[in-house]
Amino acid sequence: MTELVITIFVLGYIAIAFENSIKINKSAVALITGVLCWTVYILLSPDTNTVSHGLEQHLGGLSGILFFLLGAMTIVELIDAHDGFDIITSSIHQTDQRKLLWIIGLISFFLSSILDNLTTTIVMVSLLRKLIRSDKDRLFFAGIVVIAANAGGAWTPIGDVTTTMLWMGGQISTLNIMKKLFLPSILSLTVPLTFLSFKIKGRVERPNHKADRNLTLSQKHKAIVFFSGILVLVLVPVFKTATHLPPYMGILLGMGFLWVITEIMHRGKNEEVKDALSVVQALRRIDTPSILFFLGILVSISALQSIGILSSLANWMTANIKNDNIIIISIGLLSSIVDNVPLVAATQGMYDLVQYPTDHYFWEFLAYCAGTGGSILIIGSAAGVAAMGMEKINFFWYLKNISLIALLGYLAGAFIYIMQNFIWG
């Protein structure tokens, strides 16, 4: 059974990678792969009730991620409908590709540390569409956004789900992880930025802004929707910490408030204008195939986790690789292929706080590697999957143009962390 499920997963992975060649949408492949993995699992399992119960448990976590994605994308679309991003784009006058690349990378890095890597990617890719007309040029910037969002999310407890898991599990503390991982994380971004700066040149062309004559939006209304939407996104981690409810509850609450605000704001306008500026219309515009692609990938990974493939892999690494640095770096590399969440969860289950106490070198290094390793492949992180769907990034384009510099940044950050610990402890 294990071999068959792995074969299905690998074939699905290959089909996603060769999407442009086989002319089959990756969302369809991801859904088929996910369902087939679970179908094989339940048909060849002696206890179907246990498998069904396991699927239901995974569905709770998966639906939370999907609802969060739905809410975040809707808020971004609503801001876009109100031309709210003009507030940012009007203040970014830089058109030199190299300088703009650094600006976008650093904004994404620090924004991700406050929000999270997924939300940051959705916001920044939407912003890029307002700044760069050429689809080809925009792909390089989207690649840097993925790297920056993952790097920025690794050094704070709320920036990446794996760092949050370690924080909630008591393996790391807030101030210590920020102090120890900031330098490795920023280096994992600056190395790719430096290499890519030598590759791109020239100036970007701004897209033509097509104003809708039927929509008369004041600067006040643009500002209200923009700042309300950003405030909602920023307060989601605060809501989670204060209430202990999952992040999707915060994003849905915020979307509800934003819905009410826009309804009140436009209630005196005609129906055509109200509809164009409503949350209902924003829901129609969001990229639903990307959400389904996300679902298929997560369902596939959850099958590998339930069967025990990931735990077995982690146990094998522990038994055969004696060096902690090599084990953790390998986990980070592996997270570029499969989701880092079950890998970190398996690692948490294998090692307790007696063996490795809070703020131990092992947990800090794991937070860095699991958070940044997913940037090496486009489907290795939530940020990458979101960017892949939104910008239609080809797997092999990313592999050719971004993966190597992401790997160099990942290894540079890992080296600095090891040296940092060797010198200062």
C-alpha positions in Angstrom: 0.0 0.0 0.0 2.8 2.4 1.0 4.6 1.9 -2.3 1.4 2.5 -4.3 0.5 5.7 -2.5 4.0 7.0 -3.0 3.8 6.1 -6.7 0.5 8.0 -7.1 2.0 11.0 -5.3 5.1 11.0 -7.4 3.2 10.7 -10.7 0.9 13.5 -9.6 3.9 15.6 -8.7 5.4 15.0 -12.2 2.1 15.8 -13.9 2.0 19.1 -12.0 5.5 19.9 -13.0 4.8 19.1 -16.7 1.5 21.1 -16.7 2.5 23.1 -19.8 3.6 20.0 -21.7 0.6 17.8 -21.0 -1.9 20.7 -21.2 -3.8 19.6 -18.1 -4.5 22.1 -15.4 -2.5 21.4 -12.2 -5.6 21.9 -10.0 -7.3 18.9 -11.7 -4.1 16.8 -11.2 -3.8 17.9 -7.6 -7.4 17.0 -6.8 -7.1 13.6 -8.5 -3.8 12.8 -6.8 -5.2 13.7 -3.3 -8.3 11.7 -3.7 -6.6 8.6 -5.2 -4.0 8.6 -2.3 -6.8 8.4 0.2 -8.8 5.9 -1.9 -5.9 3.5 -2.1 -5.3 3.9 1.7 -8.9 3.1 2.7 -9.3 0.2 0.2 -6.2 -1.5 1.4 -6.6 -0.8 5.0 -8.1 -3.4 7.4 -9.9 -0.7 9.5 -11.8 1.7 7.2 -13.4 3.5 10.2 -10.0 4.6 11.4 -9.0 5.9 7.9 -12.3 7.8 7.7 -11.9 9.3 11.1 -8.3 10.3 10.2 -9.5 12.0 7.0 -12.1 13.9 9.0 -9.5 15.1 11.4 -7.2 16.3 8.6 -10.1 18.0 6.9 -10.6 20.2 10.0 -7.1 21.6 9.6 -7.2 21.7 5.8 -10.5 23.6 5.7 -9.1 26.1 8.2 -6.3 26.9 5.7 -8.7 27.1 2.8 -11.1 29.4 4.6 -8.1 31.6 5.6 -7.0 31.7 2.0 -10.5 32.5 0.8 -10.9 35.3 3.3 -7.4 36.8 2.6 -7.9 36.7 -1.2 -11.3 38.3 -0.8 -10.0 41.1 1.3 -7.2 41.7 -1.2 -9.7 41.7 -4.1 -11.9 44.2 -2.2 -9.0 46.5 -1.7 -8.1 46.2 -5.3 -11.7 47.0 -6.4 -11.5 50.2 -4.4 -8.1 51.1 -5.9 -6.6 50.9 -2.4 -3.2 49.7 -3.6 -2.8 53.1 -5.3 -1.9 54.4 -1.9 1.3 52.2 -2.0 2.0 52.2 -5.7 1.8 56.0 -5.9 4.6 56.2 -3.3 6.8 53.7 -5.1 8.3 55.7 -7.9 11.3 53.4 -8.6 11.3 51.8 -12.0 14.8 50.5 -12.1 14.3 46.7 -12.0 17.2 46.0 -9.6 16.4 48.7 -7.1 12.7 47.8 -7.2 13.5 44.1 -6.7 15.3 45.0 -3.4 12.4 47.2 -2.3 9.8 44.5 -3.0 12.0 41.8 -1.3 12.5 43.8 1.9 8.9 44.9 2.1 7.8 41.3 1.8 10.4 40.1 4.3 9.3 42.5 7.1 5.6 42.3 6.2 5.7 38.5 6.5 7.1 38.8 10.0 4.0 40.7 11.1 1.4 38.9 9.0 2.4 35.4 7.7 4.0 34.1 4.6 0.7 33.1 2.9 -1.1 36.5 3.4 2.1 38.4 2.5 2.4 36.6 -0.8 -1.2 37.2 -1.7 -0.9 41.0 -0.9 2.5 41.4 -2.6 1.6 39.5 -5.8 -1.5 41.7 -6.1 0.7 44.7 -5.5 3.1 43.6 -8.3 0.3 43.6 -10.8 -0.1 47.3 -10.1 3.6 48.0 -10.4 4.8 45.9 -13.3 3.1 45.5 -16.7 5.3 42.7 -18.2 4.2 39.2 -17.1 7.7 37.9 -17.8 9.4 40.5 -15.6 6.8 40.1 -12.9 7.7 36.4 -12.5 11.1 37.2 -11.2 9.6 39.5 -8.6 7.0 36.9 -7.6 9.9 34.4 -7.1 11.6 36.9 -4.7 8.3 37.5 -2.9 8.1 33.7 -2.2 11.7 33.6 -0.9 11.2 36.8 1.1 7.8 35.7 2.6 9.2 32.4 3.8 12.4 34.0 5.1 10.5 36.8 6.9 8.1 34.3 8.4 10.8 32.0 9.9 12.2 34.4 12.5 9.0 35.4 14.3 6.5 33.1 16.1 3.5 34.3 14.0 5.2 34.5 10.6 5.2 30.9 9.6 3.0 28.0 10.7 5.9 25.8 11.6 7.5 28.5 13.8 4.1 28.9 15.4 3.9 25.2 16.0 7.2 25.2 17.8 6.3 28.3 19.8 2.9 26.8 20.9 4.6 23.6 21.7 7.1 25.3 24.1 10.2 24.5 22.0 11.0 28.1 21.3 10.4 31.5 23.0 9.5 34.8 21.2 12.4 37.1 21.9 15.1 34.4 21.6 13.9 33.1 18.2 13.7 36.6 16.9 17.3 37.3 18.1 18.8 34.0 16.9 17.1 33.7 13.5 17.0 37.3 12.2 20.5 37.3 10.7 20.2 33.8 9.0 16.7 34.7 7.7 17.7 38.1 6.2 20.8 36.4 4.6 18.6 33.7 3.0 16.9 36.6 1.2 19.8 38.9 0.5 21.8 36.2 -1.2 19.1 35.4 -3.8 18.5 39.2 -4.2 22.2 39.8 -4.9 22.4 37.0 -7.5 19.2 38.0 -9.2 20.3 41.6 -9.4 23.0 40.6 -11.8 20.5 38.8 -14.0 17.8 41.4 -14.5 18.3 44.9 -15.9 16.5 47.8 -17.4 13.3 49.5 -16.2 9.8 48.2 -15.6 6.8 49.6 -17.4 3.8 50.4 -15.2 0.5 49.0 -16.3 -2.1 51.3 -17.7 -4.7 52.2 -15.1 -8.1 51.7 -16.7 -10.6 53.7 -14.7 -14.2 52.7 -14.7 -16.3 55.8 -15.5 -19.2 54.3 -13.6 -17.2 54.2 -10.4 -16.5 57.5 -8.6 -14.3 56.7 -5.6 -13.0 59.4 -3.3 -9.6 59.3 -1.7 -11.3 58.9 1.6 -13.2 55.8 0.5 -10.0 54.3 -0.9 -8.1 54.9 2.3 -10.9 53.5 4.5 -11.0 50.2 2.6 -7.2 49.9 2.3 -6.3 50.6 5.9 -9.3 48.6 7.2 -8.3 45.6 5.1 -4.6 45.8 6.1 -5.6 46.3 9.8 -7.7 43.1 9.5 -4.8 41.1 8.2 -2.4 42.5 10.8 -4.8 41.8 13.7 -5.3 38.1 12.7 -2.3 36.9 14.7 -3.3 39.1 17.6 -6.8 37.6 17.5 -5.3 34.1 17.5 -3.1 34.8 20.5 -5.9 36.5 22.5 -8.7 34.0 21.8 -6.7 30.8 21.0 -9.0 30.4 18.0 -7.5 29.3 14.7 -6.4 32.1 12.2 -9.3 31.5 9.8 -11.8 32.6 12.4 -10.0 35.9 12.7 -9.8 36.4 8.9 -13.6 35.6 8.6 -14.5 38.0 11.4 -12.4 40.7 9.7 -14.0 40.0 6.3 -17.4 40.2 7.9 -16.6 43.6 9.4 -15.2 44.8 6.1 -18.3 43.6 4.3 -20.5 45.7 6.7 -18.2 48.8 6.2 -18.4 48.7 2.4 -22.2 48.0 2.5 -22.7 51.1 4.6 -20.2 53.1 2.6 -22.0 52.5 -0.8 -25.6 52.1 0.3 -26.6 55.4 -1.4 -25.2 54.4 -4.8 -27.0 52.7 -7.6 -27.0 48.9 -7.8 -24.5 48.5 -10.6 -21.8 50.5 -8.6 -22.7 48.8 -5.3 -22.3 45.4 -6.9 -18.9 46.2 -8.5 -17.6 47.3 -5.1 -19.1 44.6 -3.0 -17.7 41.6 -1.2 -20.0 39.5 -3.3 -18.2 40.6 -6.5 -14.8 40.2 -4.8 -15.8 36.6 -4.1 -16.6 36.1 -7.7 -13.2 37.4 -8.8 -10.9 35.4 -6.5 -8.9 32.6 -8.1 -10.9 29.5 -7.1 -8.7 27.1 -9.1 -5.8 28.1 -7.0 -7.7 27.3 -3.8 -8.6 23.8 -5.3 -5.0 23.3 -6.2 -4.1 24.1 -2.6 -6.7 21.6 -1.4 -5.4 18.8 -3.6 -1.8 19.3 -2.5 -2.7 19.4 1.2 -5.0 16.3 0.9 -2.1 14.4 -0.8 0.3 15.4 1.9 -2.2 14.4 4.7 -2.4 10.9 3.2 1.4 10.5 3.3 1.3 11.7 6.9 -1.6 9.4 7.9 0.0 6.3 6.4 3.1 7.1 8.4 5.4 7.7 5.5 6.7 11.0 6.9 7.2 9.7 10.4 9.1 6.6 9.0 11.3 8.9 7.0 12.0 11.1 10.1 12.8 7.9 12.1 15.1 6.6 9.4 17.0 9.9 9.2 17.5 9.8 13.0 18.7 6.2 13.0 21.1 6.6 10.0 22.2 10.2 10.2 23.9 11.0 13.5 24.7 14.7 13.0 21.9 17.0 14.1 22.9 19.7 11.6 22.7 17.3 8.6 19.3 16.0 9.9 17.8 19.4 10.2 19.2 20.7 6.9 17.8 17.6 5.2 14.4 18.2 6.8 14.5 21.7 5.3 15.4 20.4 1.9 12.7 17.7 2.2 10.1 20.5 3.0 10.6 21.8 -0.6 9.0 18.6 -1.8 6.4 17.8 0.9 4.7 20.2 3.3 6.8 21.4 6.2 4.0 21.1 8.8 3.8 17.3 9.0 7.6 17.1 9.0 7.9 19.5 11.9 5.0 17.7 13.7 6.8 14.4 13.2 10.0 15.9 14.6 8.2 17.3 17.6 6.8 13.9 18.3 10.2 12.2 18.1 12.1 14.6 20.4 10.9 15.8 23.8 11.8 18.8 25.9 13.8 16.7 28.2 16.2 15.8 25.4 16.1 19.2 23.8 14.8 21.9 26.2 13.2 25.2 25.2 15.3 27.4 23.0 17.7 24.6 22.3 19.9 24.9 19.2 18.0 22.0 17.7 14.6 23.7 17.8 15.9 27.1 16.6 17.7 25.6 13.6 14.6 23.5 12.8 12.5 26.6 12.8 14.9 28.3 10.3 15.3 25.3 8.0 11.6 24.2 7.9 10.6 27.8 7.3 13.0 28.7 4.5 13.6 25.3 2.8 10.2 25.4 1.1 11.4 28.2 -1.1 13.6 25.9 -3.1 10.7 24.5 -5.1 7.6 26.4 -6.1 5.2 23.9 -4.5 7.3 23.5 -1.3 5.5 26.2 0.7 2.1 27.8 1.1 3.6 31.0 -0.3 4.9 29.3 -3.3 1.6 27.5 -4.1 -0.3 30.7 -3.7 2.1 32.6 -6.1 2.1 29.7 -8.5 -1.7 29.9 -8.8 -2.0 33.7 -8.9 0.8 34.3 -11.4 0.5 31.0 -13.3 4.2 30.3 -12.5 5.5 27.2 -14.3 7.2 24.6 -12.2 10.2 24.3 -14.5 10.5 28.1 -14.9 10.9 28.4 -11.2 13.3 25.5 -11.0 15.4 27.1 -13.7 15.4 30.7 -12.6 14.7 30.7 -8.8 15.5 27.3 -7.2 19.3 27.5 -7.3 19.5 31.0 -5.8 16.9 30.0 -3.2 19.0 27.0 -2.3 22.2 29.2 -2.1 20.3 31.6 0.2 19.0 28.7 2.3 22.5 27.2 2.7 24.1 30.6 3.4 21.6 31.2 6.2 22.1 27.8 7.6 25.9 28.3 7.6 25.6 31.6 9.4 23.3 30.1 12.0 25.8 27.4 12.7 28.7 29.9 12.9 26.7 32.3 15.0 26.0 29.5 17.5 29.6 28.4 17.5 30.9 31.9 18.2 28.3 33.2 20.6 26.5 30.0 21.8 
